C-alpha cells in the first residue's frame, strides 16, 4: 500500500497508543472522581478497625474504601492463623492489640463484622472492649452483605440483644392472649419506663379496653397520645382510656376497678430512682409498699382474675439500701392463705383465699442473679 502524501508512517503506531492513553486516563479520572479516591479529596478524620478478617470483614473493607467514609487502620481477629497476614494490603492484628492500636493509631470506631457469630461470642467480644475508648458498632446480618452495598449507615449501634449472650426467646403469644385478647386490662404506672413499654406490648394483643393509670399528667398524656396514634395506624379496635390517679389512694382505685372491671391488672407503679427515693423515704414507702397493698385490695374487691406485680427487680435480690429492700414488705402484704409456701425457682402464683384472683409477682432477676425468692408469709 502506498504511503499517503504528507502523513508519516509512524502515525499507525502513535495513534493507537494515544487513543489507549486517552481512554485509560479518562477511566482512571472517572474512578478517582466518582469513588472519591482522588488525593485531593480530603479523607474523614474517622479511623476504624474491622473486627473479623473473614468474608464479611473483607467485603465491608471494600465497600468502605470505595465510599471513602473513613480510614481503615487494619483488621482484628482472634484466629492465630490470620494474624500477621494482610487483606488487600491491610494488615490483620491480634485481638489483644486493640487497646494499643486505639491508643497509638488514633482509632475512633470498631466495626464488628461477624454476622454469623453466635450471640455468646459477640457478647464476649463486646465485654473485652469495655475498657477501650472506642465506638463499637455491629453489622446487622448477611442480608446486608448479599446486596453488595455496605456503608457506615448499614452498621447499627449495639442493642440489648448483643449483650444478652444468647438468642432472644420470643414470647408465647397464645399465653399472652389468654389474659389480654378481648379483655379489659389495667396498667398502673402506665407513663413510666416499665409501664409504658408494657402498654405498647399489650396493645398488640388486641385487648378490648386498655386502662392507663398514672399520677403524672404529662406522662399519662404522652403515653395516651402515642398509643392512640398507634391504634389508629394499625386499625385496632382497642379503647385506650387515660386514668389520672395515685395507687396511694385506695378509694380511687376501688372506684376504678368497680366501674371498669379489669380482667388483668399489671401493677408497675413504683418509685425506682434510688437517690430520689432515699431523699424522700416516707413517700417512697407509701407508694411502693402501701400502694402495692392498695392495688391488691382493689383488685381483690372487684374480682379481677389476674394481678401481675412488677417489683424493684433490679436490686431487691440482695439490696444494698432500704430503697430496693422496700419491695420485700410487699411480699408480706399479700392476702395469701396462711402457711402458703412457694418454690424458689419459679415465679410464684397463688390464689387468694375466697377469691379467684391470682397474684403473680413477675421477677426475672431470680434466674439472672441466682438470688432466691423471699420466703412467703401470711
C-alpha positions in Angstrom: 0.0 0.0 0.0 1.4 3.4 -1.0 2.0 5.9 1.7 -0.3 8.9 1.8 1.4 12.1 0.9 2.2 14.2 4.0 1.3 11.5 6.5 4.2 9.9 8.4 4.2 6.1 8.6 4.7 6.4 12.4 1.1 7.6 12.8 -0.1 4.0 12.5 1.8 3.2 15.7 1.3 6.5 17.6 -2.5 6.8 17.0 -3.4 3.5 18.9 -1.0 4.5 21.7 -2.6 7.9 22.0 -6.1 6.5 22.0 -5.1 3.9 24.6 -3.7 6.6 26.9 -6.7 8.9 26.5 -9.2 6.2 27.2 -7.2 4.8 30.2 -6.7 8.3 31.6 -10.4 9.2 31.3 -11.5 6.0 33.0 -8.9 6.4 35.8 -10.0 10.0 36.3 -13.7 9.0 36.4 -12.8 6.3 39.0 -10.9 8.7 41.2 -13.5 11.4 40.9 -16.7 9.3 41.3 -15.3 7.0 44.0 -13.8 9.9 45.9 -10.3 8.4 45.8 -8.5 11.4 44.5 -5.6 12.5 46.6 -7.1 16.0 46.6 -10.3 14.7 48.2 -9.9 15.0 51.9 -10.5 11.9 54.0 -12.6 11.8 57.0 -10.8 12.0 60.3 -12.6 8.9 61.5 -10.2 5.9 61.7 -11.6 2.5 62.3 -10.8 -1.2 62.8 -12.8 -4.1 61.5 -13.1 -7.0 64.0 -13.3 -10.1 61.8 -10.9 -10.9 59.0 -13.4 -13.2 57.2 -15.6 -12.7 54.2 -17.8 -10.2 55.9 -14.8 -8.1 57.0 -13.2 -8.2 53.5 -16.5 -7.1 51.8 -17.0 -4.4 54.4 -13.5 -3.1 53.9 -14.0 -2.9 50.1 -17.3 -1.1 50.4 -15.9 1.3 52.9 -12.9 2.0 50.8 -15.0 2.9 47.8 -17.2 5.1 49.8 -14.1 6.8 51.4 -16.1 7.5 54.5 -13.3 6.6 56.9 -9.7 5.4 57.1 -9.2 1.7 57.6 -6.3 1.1 60.0 -6.5 -2.7 60.0 -8.3 -5.9 60.7 -8.6 -7.6 64.1 -9.1 -11.3 64.5 -8.6 -13.8 67.3 -7.6 -16.6 64.9 -3.8 -17.1 65.1 -3.8 -18.3 61.5 -5.0 -15.0 60.2 -2.9 -12.7 62.5 0.1 -11.2 60.6 -1.5 -11.6 57.1 -2.9 -8.9 55.0 -6.2 -8.4 53.2 -5.9 -6.1 50.1 -2.8 -4.6 51.6 -4.3 -4.1 55.1 -2.7 -5.9 58.0 -4.5 -8.3 60.3 -3.8 -7.7 64.0 -4.3 -9.8 67.0 -7.4 -9.2 69.2 -5.2 -8.5 72.2 -3.7 -5.4 70.4 -6.9 -3.5 70.1 -6.1 -1.2 73.1 -2.7 -0.4 71.8 -4.0 0.3 68.2 -6.6 2.7 69.6 -4.0 4.5 71.7 -1.2 4.7 69.1 -3.2 4.9 65.8 -6.0 7.2 67.0 -8.7 4.6 66.2 -12.2 6.0 66.9 -14.5 3.3 65.7 -14.6 -0.5 65.7 -16.9 -2.3 63.3 -17.9 -5.8 64.4 -18.2 -7.7 61.1 -19.1 -11.1 62.4 -22.7 -11.6 61.3 -22.6 -15.4 61.6 -21.0 -15.5 65.1 -23.3 -16.6 68.0 -24.5 -14.1 70.4 -22.5 -15.5 73.2 -19.3 -14.9 71.2 -20.4 -11.4 70.3 -21.1 -10.7 74.0 -17.6 -11.9 75.0 -16.0 -9.6 72.3 -18.1 -6.6 73.5 -17.2 -7.2 77.1 -13.5 -7.5 76.2 -13.7 -4.0 74.6 -15.5 -2.4 77.6 -12.4 -0.6 78.9 -11.2 0.5 75.4 -12.3 4.1 74.4 -13.7 3.2 71.0 -17.1 3.4 69.4 -18.3 -0.2 68.7 -20.9 -0.9 66.1 -22.0 -4.2 64.5 -23.1 -5.4 61.1 -26.8 -6.5 61.1 -26.7 -9.8 59.2 -25.7 -11.5 56.0 -28.6 -9.9 54.1 -26.8 -6.5 54.1 -23.7 -8.1 52.6 -25.7 -10.1 50.0 -26.8 -6.8 48.4 -23.2 -5.9 47.8 -23.6 -2.3 49.2 -22.3 -1.9 52.7 -21.8 1.6 54.1 -21.4 3.1 57.5 -25.2 3.5 57.7 -25.5 -0.3 57.5 -23.8 -0.7 60.8 -26.1 -0.3 63.8 -25.5 0.6 67.3 -25.2 -2.1 69.9 -28.5 -3.1 71.4 -29.6 -5.1 74.4 -29.7 -8.3 72.4 -26.0 -8.0 71.6 -25.3 -8.1 75.3 -27.7 -10.9 76.1 -25.3 -13.7 75.4 -28.0 -15.9 73.8 -30.6 -15.8 71.2 -33.7 -13.9 72.4 -36.7 -16.1 73.4 -39.8 -15.0 71.5 -42.9 -14.5 73.7 -45.6 -17.2 73.8 -48.4 -15.3 72.0 -51.0 -17.9 73.0 -50.1 -17.5 76.6 -50.2 -13.7 76.4 -53.5 -13.6 74.5 -55.2 -15.8 77.2 -55.3 -12.8 79.6 -55.1 -9.9 77.2 -57.0 -10.6 73.9 -60.5 -9.2 74.1 -60.1 -8.4 77.8 -60.1 -5.2 79.9 -56.5 -4.6 81.0 -55.4 -2.1 83.6 -51.7 -0.9 83.8 -50.7 1.2 86.8 -47.7 3.4 86.3 -48.5 3.5 82.6 -46.4 6.6 82.0 -43.2 5.2 83.5 -40.4 3.3 81.7 -41.8 -0.2 82.6 -45.5 0.7 82.4 -45.2 2.4 79.0 -43.4 -0.5 77.4 -46.0 -2.9 78.9 -48.7 -0.8 77.3 -47.0 -0.9 73.9 -46.8 -4.6 74.0 -50.3 -5.1 75.4 -51.9 -3.1 72.5 -50.5 -5.6 70.0 -52.5 -8.4 71.8 -55.8 -6.6 71.0 -57.4 -6.1 74.3 -61.0 -4.8 74.3 -60.0 -1.9 76.6 -56.7 -0.7 77.9 -56.8 1.4 81.1 -53.8 3.7 81.6 -53.3 4.7 85.2 -50.7 7.2 86.3 -50.4 10.1 88.8 -48.3 12.2 86.4 -50.4 14.2 84.0 -47.7 14.7 81.4 -46.6 11.1 81.3 -50.2 9.9 81.1 -50.9 12.4 78.3 -47.7 11.3 76.4 -48.4 7.6 76.5 -52.1 8.1 75.7 -51.3 10.1 72.6 -48.7 7.6 71.5 -51.0 4.6 71.9 -54.0 6.3 70.4 -51.9 7.1 67.3 -50.5 3.5 67.2 -54.0 2.0 67.5 -55.4 4.2 64.7 -52.4 3.5 62.4 -52.8 -0.3 62.9 -56.6 -0.2 62.7 -57.1 -1.9 66.0 -60.3 -1.9 67.9 -58.8 -1.0 71.3 -60.3 1.6 73.6 -57.4 3.4 75.3 -58.6 5.2 78.5 -56.3 7.5 80.5 -57.0 7.5 84.2 -55.3 10.1 86.4 -54.9 8.6 89.9 -52.4 7.5 92.5 -52.0 4.0 93.9 -51.7 5.6 97.3 -55.5 6.4 97.2 -57.3 3.2 97.9 -60.8 4.6 97.4 -59.9 5.9 94.0 -58.5 2.5 92.9 -61.6 0.7 94.2 -63.9 3.0 92.3 -61.9 2.5 89.1 -61.8 -1.3 89.4 -65.5 -1.4 90.3 -66.5 0.8 87.3 -64.3 -0.7 84.6 -64.0 -4.3 86.0 -60.5 -5.1 84.7 -59.7 -8.7 83.9 -55.9 -8.4 84.1 -54.0 -5.8 86.2 -50.4 -5.0 85.6 -49.0 -3.1 88.6 -45.9 -1.3 87.6 -46.4 1.9 89.7 -43.3 2.3 91.8 -40.6 4.9 92.6 -37.4 3.3 91.3 -34.8 6.0 91.2 -32.7 5.3 94.3 -31.2 8.7 95.0 -34.7 10.4 94.8 -36.4 7.9 97.0 -33.6 7.9 99.5 -34.2 11.6 99.9 -38.0 11.1 100.3 -38.3 7.8 102.3 -41.9 8.3 103.6 -43.3 9.0 100.1 -41.3 6.0 98.7 -42.7 3.6 101.3 -46.2 5.0 100.9 -46.1 4.5 97.1 -44.1 1.3 96.8 -45.4 -0.7 99.8 -48.8 0.6 100.7 -49.6 1.4 97.0 -49.0 -2.2 96.1 -51.2 -3.3 99.0 -54.0 -0.9 97.9 -53.9 -2.2 94.3 -54.1 -5.7 95.6 -57.1 -4.9 97.7 -58.8 -3.1 94.9 -58.3 -6.0 92.5 -59.5 -8.5 95.1 -62.6 -6.5 95.9 -63.5 -6.1 92.2 -62.8 -9.8 91.5 -60.1 -9.2 88.9 -58.9 -12.7 87.9 -55.2 -11.8 87.4 -52.9 -9.3 89.0 -49.2 -9.1 87.9 -46.8 -7.2 90.1 -43.5 -5.7 88.8 -41.4 -5.1 91.9 -38.0 -3.4 92.1 -36.5 -6.4 90.3 -33.1 -4.8 89.7 -31.9 -4.7 93.3 -34.4 -6.5 95.6 -32.5 -9.8 95.4 -29.6 -8.6 97.6 -30.5 -5.0 98.4 -27.7 -2.7 99.5 -30.0 0.0 100.8 -33.6 0.3 102.1 -34.9 1.6 98.8 -34.8 -1.7 96.9 -35.4 -3.5 100.2 -38.8 -1.8 100.5 -40.1 -4.2 97.8 -39.7 -7.0 100.3 -42.5 -5.9 102.7 -44.9 -6.1 99.7 -44.4 -9.9 99.8 -45.8 -9.9 103.3 -48.6 -7.6 102.4 -50.2 -10.2 100.2 -53.6 -11.5 101.4 -52.5 -15.1 100.8 -53.7 -18.1 102.7 -51.7 -18.8 105.9 -48.8 -21.3 105.6 -48.7 -21.0 101.8 -45.2 -21.8 100.6 -43.7 -21.0 97.2 -41.0 -22.6 95.2 -37.8 -20.6 95.0 -37.1 -21.3 91.3 -40.4 -20.2 89.6 -42.4 -17.0 89.8 -45.0 -17.6 92.5 -48.7 -17.7 91.5 -51.2 -18.3 94.2 -55.0 -18.0 94.6 -56.2 -15.7 97.3 -58.4 -17.2 99.9 -62.1 -17.0 98.9 -61.3 -15.4 95.6 -60.3 -16.4 92.1 -57.8 -13.6 91.8 -54.2 -14.8 91.1 -51.2 -12.7 92.4 -48.2 -13.2 90.1 -45.1 -11.2 91.0 -43.0 -11.0 87.8 -39.3 -11.0 88.6 -36.7 -12.2 86.1 -33.9 -11.4 88.5 -34.3 -14.8 90.2 -32.9 -16.6 87.2 -30.4 -13.9 86.2 -28.7 -13.3 89.5 -29.2 -16.6 91.2 -30.9 -14.9 94.1 -33.6 -16.7 96.0 -37.2 -15.6 96.4 -38.1 -14.1 99.8 -40.0 -16.6 101.9 -43.7 -16.4 101.7 -45.5 -15.0 104.7 -49.1 -15.0 105.8 
